[in-house]
Amino acid sequence: MSNPRVRKIADRIQVIVAEMLERRIKDPRLGFVTVTDVRVSGDTQQATVFYTVLGEDKDLEGSAVALESAKGLIRSEVGKQLGMRHVPTLDFIHDALPETARHIDDLLEKVREADAAAAQSASGSTYAGEPDPYKKPRADDAVEDE
């Protein structure tokens, strides 16, 4: 999607779909849906709409069914507002990015706790060898060299 025209179409589709979900689609199965991204193929024949749903798994399933049933209405509105000869087909895909980010944050928090525990256990420890492990010339060797 490096073409500026395709990028503009994707941005416009995102706005149109978000407005449609907010104002015109009155399906009770539709939860609190946020359109996170739209990707359009290079030939503008396919548009993939990524969305997230605030709530539980049943809200996600209901929203997916509602979006599939409203796909035709949303596509016709996209065609009217874009004024294109060939309107891209819409595919709605649940965006797993928030769940993935939450999982990564949880893992990072566990690592921070493990690092803090390791630092605390190492705070009173000493080195296993001598205090200064580097070899230095002895005073006797320095006198012989001169």
C-alpha positions as CSV (number, residue, x, y, z in Angstrom):
1,M,0.0,0.0,0.0
2,S,2.8,2.4,-0.9
3,N,0.7,4.2,-3.5
4,P,-0.6,7.5,-2.1
5,R,-4.0,7.1,-3.9
6,V,-4.5,3.6,-2.3
7,R,-3.5,5.1,1.1
8,K,-6.1,7.9,0.8
9,I,-8.8,5.4,-0.2
10,A,-8.0,3.3,2.8
11,D,-8.1,6.3,5.1
12,R,-11.4,7.4,3.6
13,I,-12.9,3.9,3.9
14,Q,-11.9,3.8,7.6
15,V,-13.8,7.1,8.2
16,I,-16.8,6.0,6.3
17,V,-17.1,2.6,8.1
18,A,-16.6,4.2,11.5
19,E,-19.4,6.8,10.8
20,M,-21.7,4.0,9.5
21,L,-21.2,1.9,12.6
22,E,-21.7,4.9,14.8
23,R,-24.8,6.4,13.1
24,R,-26.6,4.1,10.7
25,I,-26.1,0.5,11.8
26,K,-28.6,-0.2,14.6
27,D,-28.0,-3.9,15.1
28,P,-28.4,-4.8,18.8
29,R,-25.6,-7.5,18.4
30,L,-23.1,-4.7,17.5
31,G,-21.0,-3.9,20.5
32,F,-18.6,-1.0,21.1
33,V,-16.7,-1.4,17.9
34,T,-13.6,0.6,17.0
35,V,-12.2,0.5,13.5
36,T,-8.4,0.4,14.0
37,D,-7.1,0.0,10.4
38,V,-8.0,-0.5,6.8
39,R,-5.7,-2.1,4.2
40,V,-6.6,-1.9,0.5
41,S,-5.0,-4.0,-2.1
42,G,-2.9,-2.3,-4.8
43,D,-5.7,-2.7,-7.4
44,T,-8.3,-1.4,-4.9
45,Q,-10.5,-4.5,-5.3
46,Q,-10.1,-5.8,-1.8
47,A,-10.4,-3.8,1.5
48,T,-9.6,-5.4,4.8
49,V,-11.1,-3.6,7.8
50,F,-9.5,-4.3,11.2
51,Y,-11.7,-3.7,14.2
52,T,-11.6,-4.2,18.0
53,V,-14.6,-4.7,20.3
54,L,-14.7,-3.6,23.9
55,G,-16.2,-6.2,26.1
56,E,-16.2,-10.0,26.4
57,D,-16.0,-12.8,23.9
58,K,-19.7,-13.0,23.4
59,D,-19.7,-9.3,22.4
60,L,-16.9,-10.1,19.9
61,E,-18.9,-12.9,18.4
62,G,-22.1,-10.8,18.2
63,S,-20.3,-7.9,16.6
64,A,-18.6,-10.2,14.0
65,V,-22.1,-11.5,13.0
66,A,-23.5,-8.0,12.9
67,L,-20.7,-6.7,10.7
68,E,-21.1,-9.6,8.3
69,S,-24.8,-8.9,8.0
70,A,-24.3,-5.2,7.4
71,K,-21.4,-5.7,4.9
72,G,-23.6,-4.9,1.9
73,L,-25.0,-1.7,3.3
74,I,-21.6,-0.5,4.4
75,R,-20.1,-1.4,1.0
76,S,-22.9,0.5,-0.9
77,E,-22.3,3.6,1.3
78,V,-18.5,3.4,0.7
79,G,-19.2,3.3,-3.1
80,K,-21.5,6.3,-2.9
81,Q,-19.1,8.4,-0.9
82,L,-15.9,7.4,-2.8
83,G,-17.5,7.7,-6.2
84,M,-15.4,4.9,-7.6
85,R,-16.3,2.7,-10.6
86,H,-15.4,-0.5,-8.8
87,V,-16.1,-0.5,-5.1
88,P,-13.7,-2.8,-3.1
89,T,-15.1,-5.8,-1.3
90,L,-14.9,-5.5,2.4
91,D,-13.6,-8.1,4.8
92,F,-13.9,-7.5,8.5
93,I,-11.2,-9.0,10.6
94,H,-10.9,-8.8,14.4
95,D,-7.7,-7.0,15.3
96,A,-5.8,-9.0,18.0
97,L,-3.2,-6.2,18.5
98,P,-4.6,-5.0,21.9
99,E,-4.6,-8.5,23.3
100,T,-1.1,-9.1,22.1
101,A,0.1,-5.9,23.5
102,R,-1.5,-6.7,26.9
103,H,0.2,-10.1,26.9
104,I,3.6,-8.5,26.1
105,D,3.1,-6.0,28.9
106,D,2.3,-8.8,31.3
107,L,5.5,-10.7,30.3
108,L,7.5,-7.5,30.7
109,E,6.1,-7.0,34.2
110,K,7.1,-10.5,35.1
111,V,10.6,-9.9,33.9
112,R,10.9,-6.7,35.9
113,E,9.8,-8.5,39.0
114,A,12.3,-11.3,38.4
115,D,15.1,-8.7,37.8
116,A,14.2,-6.9,41.0
117,A,14.3,-10.1,42.9
118,A,17.7,-11.0,41.4
119,A,19.0,-7.6,42.3
120,Q,17.8,-7.8,45.8
121,S,19.3,-11.3,46.3
122,A,22.6,-10.1,44.9
123,S,22.8,-6.9,47.0
124,G,24.6,-8.5,50.0
125,S,26.8,-10.9,48.1
126,T,30.5,-10.7,47.4
127,Y,32.7,-11.9,44.6
128,A,33.9,-15.6,44.7
129,G,37.5,-14.7,44.2
130,E,39.8,-12.0,45.4
131,P,38.5,-8.5,45.6
132,D,40.7,-7.4,42.7
133,P,40.8,-10.3,40.1
134,Y,43.2,-8.6,37.7
135,K,46.9,-9.6,37.8
136,K,49.3,-6.8,38.6
137,P,53.0,-6.7,38.6
138,R,54.5,-7.4,42.0
139,A,56.7,-4.8,43.6
140,D,59.7,-7.3,43.4
141,D,59.2,-7.7,39.6
142,A,59.1,-4.0,39.0
143,V,62.4,-3.5,40.8
144,E,64.2,-6.3,38.8
145,D,63.1,-4.8,35.5
146,E,64.8,-1.5,36.2
